[in-house]
């Protein structure tokens, strides 16, 4: 893996931002405007000529196409992921949908690992199907199935790494090899990893996607998505964003910019908490199984240790009991709030059978790999000893 020219925290604080900013402000200002005016007709013509010739200009025309606050975040994210360019969106799902709508056309086929976020699967299997774009799901970790699924009209492979909720880790060099040999675009959602723990572009992945709502923002106070990669591909998606309109507002961009500056510090604590809690849970008699790539019991332990710098703050596990007793265990926890997100400074916990798969029967949940006793714990940055003590007292009540 290539090393950063500067330390990660140094880039997180300084990359992408101008030292000689307006009003001599140390923080990048929130540029709250919907449009940008021109000095005179000649100024407008000069702008148009630059856009025709170079495809970009040193100024903006309209808020849907760009914003200085947003652009500062995009430059910072590109630096942190080691990409040529980055693009912000209103949400992580908007980043996913805009990317797929840009890169795929009627008659195309894509391959999706079966453990991707359920809304991503839903978009591919319903909305894209209406446009004549077909999807094949392949099991996580089955690279023979991934290659066997390739058709003459296959254009793209999409995966997450780590995945939700079982934290499967994609073997990036292996997936890149399959994609390159077959002239396919490889897109990886790296939300759970963050560029602190894993930088997929270094392995040859074409595009990286983030739900910036999670670790990148880090404070559960904004919605955002991001795509990072080579300038040409990102430029194509940027043109689509101007049409589809999934832009992020300058206030949310500013909050994201502020959150990114402490990303390395926060993720270090998330990693520490994840490892300590996972080890505690694996040794507890009332826990059936723990899913965490930092544990040797995880199916992707070797791959994770080869390509990740840390394993994140999400720990999934199954407790002894049933649907009701698992809910009682969650209710007995005192530190985490019950909620569906992750990556913030506060710990969050959920029972996927109720939170995300409530409409399914127990048998239907089993068919998609979700047990009634599964718990997903998104650890915050609290003291690990306090988190473990809280888990211990709640497990005693099962």
C-alpha positions as CSV (number, residue, x, y, z in Angstrom):
1,X,0.0,0.0,0.0
2,X,1.2,3.5,-0.8
3,X,1.9,5.9,2.1
4,X,0.4,9.3,2.3
5,X,2.7,12.2,1.4
6,X,1.7,13.7,4.8
7,X,0.2,12.1,7.9
8,X,-3.5,11.3,7.7
9,X,-4.5,13.7,10.5
10,X,-2.5,16.5,8.8
11,X,-4.3,16.0,5.6
12,X,-7.6,15.7,7.4
13,X,-7.1,19.1,9.0
14,X,-5.5,21.0,6.0
15,X,-6.2,19.3,2.7
16,X,-8.5,21.0,0.2
17,X,-8.9,24.3,2.2
18,X,-7.4,27.6,1.2
19,X,-5.2,29.4,3.7
20,X,-5.9,32.8,2.1
21,X,-9.7,32.4,2.5
22,X,-12.2,35.2,2.3
23,X,-12.4,37.5,5.3
24,X,-9.1,35.9,6.7
25,X,-11.2,33.2,8.4
26,X,-9.4,30.1,9.6
27,X,-12.5,28.0,8.8
28,X,-13.9,27.7,5.4
29,X,-17.0,29.9,5.2
30,X,-20.5,28.7,4.6
31,X,-21.3,30.2,1.1
32,X,-25.0,30.4,1.4
33,X,-26.2,31.2,-2.1
34,X,-28.3,29.7,-4.8
35,X,-26.7,31.4,-7.7
36,X,-23.6,33.4,-8.7
37,X,-23.8,36.7,-10.5
38,X,-21.6,38.1,-13.3
39,X,-19.9,41.5,-13.5
40,X,-21.0,42.1,-17.1
41,X,-21.7,40.3,-20.4
42,X,-18.0,39.9,-21.1
43,X,-17.6,38.1,-17.8
44,X,-20.4,35.7,-18.7
45,X,-18.9,35.0,-22.1
46,X,-15.5,34.3,-20.6
47,X,-17.1,31.8,-18.2
48,X,-19.0,30.1,-21.1
49,X,-15.8,29.9,-23.2
50,X,-13.8,28.3,-20.3
51,X,-16.6,25.8,-19.8
52,X,-16.7,24.8,-23.5
53,X,-12.9,24.6,-23.7
54,X,-11.9,23.1,-20.4
55,X,-15.1,21.8,-18.9
56,X,-14.5,23.8,-15.8
57,X,-14.0,27.4,-14.6
58,X,-12.6,29.1,-11.6
59,X,-16.1,30.3,-10.5
60,X,-19.6,29.0,-10.4
61,X,-22.8,29.9,-12.2
62,X,-25.6,28.1,-10.2
63,X,-25.9,26.3,-6.9
64,X,-26.9,22.9,-8.5
65,X,-23.5,22.8,-10.3
66,X,-21.2,23.7,-7.4
67,X,-20.5,25.6,-4.2
68,X,-17.2,26.8,-2.7
69,X,-18.0,25.2,0.7
70,X,-18.9,21.9,-1.0
71,X,-15.8,22.0,-3.2
72,X,-13.5,22.4,-0.2
73,X,-15.0,19.1,1.2
74,X,-14.6,17.4,-2.1
75,X,-10.9,18.4,-2.4
76,X,-10.3,17.1,1.2
77,X,-12.1,13.8,0.5
78,X,-10.1,13.2,-2.7
79,X,-6.9,13.8,-0.8
80,X,-7.9,11.4,2.1
81,X,-8.9,8.6,-0.3
82,X,-6.0,9.1,-2.7
83,X,-8.3,9.9,-5.6
84,X,-8.1,12.5,-8.3
85,X,-11.5,13.9,-7.6
86,X,-14.5,13.6,-5.3
87,X,-18.1,14.5,-5.5
88,X,-20.6,15.2,-2.7
89,X,-24.3,14.3,-2.7
90,X,-27.3,14.8,-0.5
91,X,-27.1,11.3,0.9
92,X,-25.2,8.1,0.6
93,X,-28.0,6.5,-1.4
94,X,-28.0,9.4,-3.7
95,X,-24.3,8.8,-4.4
96,X,-25.1,5.1,-5.1
97,X,-28.1,5.7,-7.4
98,X,-26.5,8.6,-9.3
99,X,-23.3,6.6,-9.9
100,X,-25.2,3.5,-11.2
101,X,-27.6,5.6,-13.3
102,X,-24.6,7.3,-14.9
103,X,-22.5,4.2,-15.6
104,X,-25.2,1.8,-16.7
105,X,-27.6,1.9,-19.7
106,X,-30.6,-0.2,-20.9
107,X,-29.4,-3.7,-21.7
108,X,-26.5,-3.6,-19.3
109,X,-25.9,-6.1,-16.5
110,X,-24.2,-5.6,-13.1
111,X,-23.0,-7.9,-10.4
112,X,-23.8,-7.2,-6.8
113,X,-22.6,-9.0,-3.7
114,X,-25.6,-10.3,-1.9
115,X,-24.8,-8.7,1.4
116,X,-24.9,-5.1,0.1
117,X,-27.1,-2.6,1.9
118,X,-30.7,-3.6,1.3
119,X,-31.7,-0.3,-0.2
120,X,-28.9,-0.7,-2.7
121,X,-30.2,-4.1,-3.6
122,X,-33.7,-2.8,-3.8
123,X,-32.7,0.0,-6.2
124,X,-30.9,-2.5,-8.5
125,X,-33.5,-5.1,-8.4
126,X,-36.6,-2.8,-8.8
127,X,-35.7,0.6,-10.2
128,X,-32.9,-0.5,-12.5
129,X,-34.9,-3.5,-13.7
130,X,-37.6,-1.1,-15.0
131,X,-34.9,0.5,-17.1
132,X,-33.9,-2.8,-18.6
133,X,-30.7,-3.2,-16.5
134,X,-30.4,-6.6,-14.9
135,X,-28.6,-7.6,-11.7
136,X,-27.0,-10.8,-10.5
137,X,-26.4,-11.3,-6.7
138,X,-23.4,-13.4,-5.8
139,X,-22.5,-14.7,-2.3
140,X,-19.9,-12.7,-0.3
141,X,-16.5,-14.2,-0.6
142,X,-17.3,-16.4,-3.6
143,X,-15.0,-15.1,-6.3
144,X,-15.6,-18.0,-8.5
145,X,-19.3,-17.1,-8.5
146,X,-18.5,-13.5,-9.2
147,X,-16.5,-14.4,-12.3
148,X,-19.0,-17.0,-13.4
149,X,-21.8,-14.3,-13.2
150,X,-20.1,-12.2,-15.9
151,X,-22.0,-11.9,-19.2
152,X,-21.2,-10.2,-22.5
153,X,-23.3,-7.2,-21.4
154,X,-21.8,-7.0,-17.8
155,X,-20.5,-3.5,-17.2
156,X,-20.0,-3.2,-13.4
157,X,-19.3,-5.0,-10.1
158,X,-20.6,-3.3,-7.0
159,X,-19.7,-4.4,-3.4
160,X,-19.3,-3.1,0.1
161,X,-16.3,-3.7,2.3
162,X,-16.9,-4.3,5.2
163,X,-20.5,-5.2,4.7
164,X,-23.6,-4.7,6.9
165,X,-24.3,-6.4,9.2
166,X,-21.8,-9.3,9.0
167,X,-18.7,-7.2,8.2
168,X,-17.6,-9.3,5.3
169,X,-14.4,-7.9,3.8
170,X,-13.9,-7.9,0.0
171,X,-10.6,-9.3,-1.2
172,X,-9.7,-6.1,-3.1
173,X,-6.8,-7.4,-5.2
174,X,-8.8,-10.5,-6.2
175,X,-11.9,-8.4,-7.1
176,X,-9.8,-5.9,-9.0
177,X,-8.1,-8.7,-11.0
178,X,-11.6,-10.1,-12.0
179,X,-12.8,-6.6,-13.0
180,X,-9.6,-5.7,-15.0
181,X,-9.4,-8.9,-16.9
182,X,-13.0,-8.5,-18.0
183,X,-12.9,-4.8,-18.6
184,X,-15.5,-4.0,-15.9
185,X,-15.8,-1.0,-13.5
186,X,-15.4,-2.0,-9.9
187,X,-17.3,0.2,-7.3
188,X,-16.8,-0.3,-3.6
189,X,-18.9,1.2,-0.8
190,X,-16.3,1.8,1.9
191,X,-18.5,3.5,4.4
192,X,-17.7,1.1,7.3
193,X,-14.0,1.3,6.7
194,X,-13.4,5.0,6.1
195,X,-10.1,6.0,4.4
196,X,-8.4,5.7,7.8
197,X,-8.8,1.9,7.8
198,X,-8.8,1.1,4.1
199,X,-8.2,3.0,0.8
200,X,-9.6,0.8,-2.0
201,X,-8.3,3.1,-4.8
202,X,-4.8,2.0,-3.8
203,X,-5.7,-1.5,-4.8
204,X,-7.0,-0.6,-8.2
205,X,-10.7,-0.1,-7.4
206,X,-12.3,2.4,-9.8
207,X,-14.7,4.2,-7.6
208,X,-15.2,4.5,-3.8
209,X,-18.5,5.5,-2.3
210,X,-19.3,6.7,1.2
211,X,-22.4,7.4,3.2
212,X,-20.7,10.5,4.7
213,X,-23.6,10.6,7.2
214,X,-21.7,7.9,9.1
215,X,-18.0,8.1,10.2
216,X,-17.0,10.9,7.9
217,X,-19.4,13.3,9.5
218,X,-19.2,11.5,12.8
219,X,-21.7,13.4,14.9
220,X,-25.2,12.2,13.7
221,X,-26.1,15.7,12.6
222,X,-26.0,15.6,8.8
223,X,-26.9,13.6,5.7
224,X,-24.3,13.3,2.9
225,X,-22.8,10.9,0.3
226,X,-19.6,10.9,-1.6
227,X,-18.0,9.3,-4.7
228,X,-14.2,9.4,-5.1
229,X,-12.1,8.2,-8.0
230,X,-10.4,9.3,-11.3
231,X,-11.3,12.7,-12.7
232,X,-12.9,11.3,-15.9
233,X,-15.3,9.0,-14.2
234,X,-16.2,11.4,-11.4
235,X,-16.7,14.1,-14.0
236,X,-19.3,11.9,-15.8
237,X,-21.1,11.5,-12.5
238,X,-20.9,15.2,-11.8
239,X,-22.7,15.9,-15.1
240,X,-25.4,13.6,-14.0
241,X,-25.7,15.2,-10.6
242,X,-26.4,18.5,-12.3
243,X,-29.3,16.9,-14.0
244,X,-30.6,14.6,-11.2
245,X,-30.1,17.3,-8.7
246,X,-29.0,15.4,-5.6
247,X,-26.8,18.1,-4.2
248,X,-25.7,18.7,-0.7
249,X,-26.4,22.1,1.0
250,X,-23.6,24.3,2.2
251,X,-24.5,24.0,5.9
252,X,-24.3,20.2,5.8
253,X,-21.1,20.5,3.8
254,X,-19.6,22.7,6.5
255,X,-20.6,20.2,9.2
256,X,-19.0,17.5,7.2
257,X,-15.8,19.5,6.7
258,X,-15.6,20.1,10.5
259,X,-16.2,16.4,11.2
260,X,-13.5,15.3,8.8
261,X,-10.8,17.2,10.7
262,X,-11.1,14.7,13.6
263,X,-11.7,11.6,11.6
264,X,-8.4,9.9,12.4
265,X,-8.8,10.6,16.1
266,X,-12.4,9.3,16.2
267,X,-11.8,6.2,14.1
268,X,-8.8,5.3,16.3
269,X,-11.2,5.1,19.3
270,X,-13.9,3.3,17.2
271,X,-11.2,0.7,16.3
272,X,-10.1,0.3,19.9
273,X,-13.7,0.0,21.2
274,X,-14.6,-2.5,18.5
275,X,-11.7,-4.8,19.2
276,X,-12.2,-4.7,23.0
277,X,-16.0,-5.2,22.8
278,X,-15.7,-8.0,20.2
279,X,-13.2,-9.9,22.4
280,X,-15.4,-9.5,25.5
281,X,-18.5,-10.7,23.6
282,X,-16.7,-13.7,22.1
283,X,-15.8,-14.9,25.6
284,X,-19.3,-14.5,27.1
285,X,-21.4,-17.6,27.6
286,X,-24.6,-15.9,26.6
287,X,-23.3,-14.9,23.2
288,X,-23.5,-17.5,20.4
289,X,-21.4,-15.8,17.8
290,X,-19.6,-12.6,17.2
291,X,-19.0,-11.0,13.7
292,X,-15.9,-8.8,13.7
293,X,-13.1,-8.9,11.1
294,X,-10.5,-8.3,13.8
295,X,-11.3,-11.7,15.4
296,X,-9.7,-14.9,14.0
297,X,-13.2,-16.5,14.0
298,X,-14.3,-14.2,11.3
299,X,-14.3,-15.7,7.8
300,X,-12.4,-12.8,6.3
301,X,-9.9,-12.4,9.2
302,X,-6.8,-13.0,7.0
303,X,-8.0,-10.7,4.2
304,X,-8.9,-7.9,6.7
305,X,-5.5,-8.1,8.3
306,X,-3.8,-8.0,4.9
307,X,-5.5,-4.8,3.6
308,X,-7.0,-2.9,6.6
309,X,-5.3,-0.7,9.2
310,X,-8.2,-1.2,11.7
311,X,-11.6,-2.9,11.8
312,X,-14.0,-0.2,12.8
313,X,-16.6,0.3,15.5
314,X,-19.4,-2.0,14.4
315,X,-19.7,-5.3,16.1
316,X,-22.5,-7.7,15.2
317,X,-23.4,-10.7,17.4
318,X,-26.1,-13.2,18.2
319,X,-27.2,-13.7,21.8
320,X,-28.9,-16.7,23.4
321,X,-32.7,-16.6,23.4
322,X,-35.3,-15.5,20.9
323,X,-36.8,-12.4,19.3
324,X,-38.3,-11.1,22.5
325,X,-35.4,-11.8,24.9
326,X,-33.0,-10.2,22.4
327,X,-35.2,-7.1,22.5
328,X,-35.2,-7.2,26.3
329,X,-31.4,-7.4,26.3
330,X,-31.2,-4.3,24.0
331,X,-33.7,-2.5,26.3
332,X,-31.5,-3.3,29.3
333,X,-28.5,-1.5,27.8
334,X,-28.0,2.0,29.3
335,X,-25.3,3.6,27.1
336,X,-26.4,3.2,23.5
337,X,-29.5,4.6,21.9
338,X,-31.7,2.4,19.7
339,X,-31.3,3.6,16.1
340,X,-30.4,2.5,12.6
341,X,-27.2,4.5,11.8
342,X,-23.6,4.2,12.8
343,X,-20.3,6.0,12.9
344,X,-21.2,8.8,15.3
345,X,-19.6,9.7,18.6
346,X,-22.6,8.2,20.4
347,X,-23.1,4.4,20.5
348,X,-26.2,3.0,18.7
349,X,-27.7,-0.4,18.8
350,X,-30.3,-2.2,16.8
351,X,-32.0,-5.6,16.4
352,X,-32.0,-5.9,12.6
353,X,-35.0,-8.3,12.7
354,X,-37.1,-5.5,14.0
355,X,-35.3,-2.4,12.7
356,X,-34.7,-3.3,9.1
357,X,-36.6,-6.6,8.4
358,X,-39.7,-6.2,10.5
359,X,-42.1,-6.9,7.6
360,X,-40.6,-10.3,7.1
361,X,-41.5,-13.6,8.8
362,X,-38.8,-15.4,10.8
363,X,-38.3,-17.9,8.0
364,X,-38.0,-15.1,5.4
365,X,-35.4,-13.4,7.6
366,X,-33.4,-16.6,7.9
367,X,-33.5,-16.9,4.1
368,X,-31.8,-13.5,3.8
369,X,-29.4,-14.4,6.6
370,X,-30.9,-12.4,9.5
371,X,-31.7,-14.2,12.7
372,X,-34.1,-12.9,15.3
373,X,-31.2,-12.9,17.9
374,X,-28.8,-10.8,15.8
375,X,-27.7,-7.5,17.4
376,X,-25.7,-4.8,15.5
377,X,-23.8,-2.6,17.9
378,X,-22.4,0.6,16.4
379,X,-19.9,1.7,19.1
380,X,-19.3,5.3,19.7
381,X,-16.2,6.9,21.3
382,X,-17.2,6.3,24.9
383,X,-14.7,4.7,27.3
384,X,-14.4,1.0,26.4
385,X,-14.6,-0.2,30.0
386,X,-17.9,1.6,30.4
387,X,-19.3,0.0,27.2
388,X,-18.2,-3.5,28.4
389,X,-19.6,-3.0,31.9
390,X,-23.0,-2.0,30.3
391,X,-23.0,-5.0,28.1
392,X,-22.2,-7.3,31.0
393,X,-25.1,-6.1,33.1
394,X,-27.5,-6.3,30.2
395,X,-26.4,-9.9,29.3
396,X,-27.0,-11.0,32.9
397,X,-30.7,-10.2,32.4
398,X,-31.2,-12.6,29.4
